[in-house]
Amino acid sequence: MSKKSKKQAKRGTFALCITAGLVVGVGLGPFVGNMLLSVVIFGLLGIGAGWVFTHRTRS
């Protein structure tokens, strides 16, 4: 795998996690009672998950 394709794969994984977090936040917004709060919380969780997936070390 080339260096460029590895960077693109990391960006894609990061973007997918953020998008999934935002979609879940919109979906669960009515249950939380505050749409903005749920989108922000799940967006941040998506950012955290993306960071974990792209920065984990292989042992």
Secondary structure, DSSP 8 states (H G I E B T S, - for coil): --HHHHHHHHHHHHHHHHHHHHHHHHHHHHHHS-HHHHHHHHHHHHHHHHHHHHH----
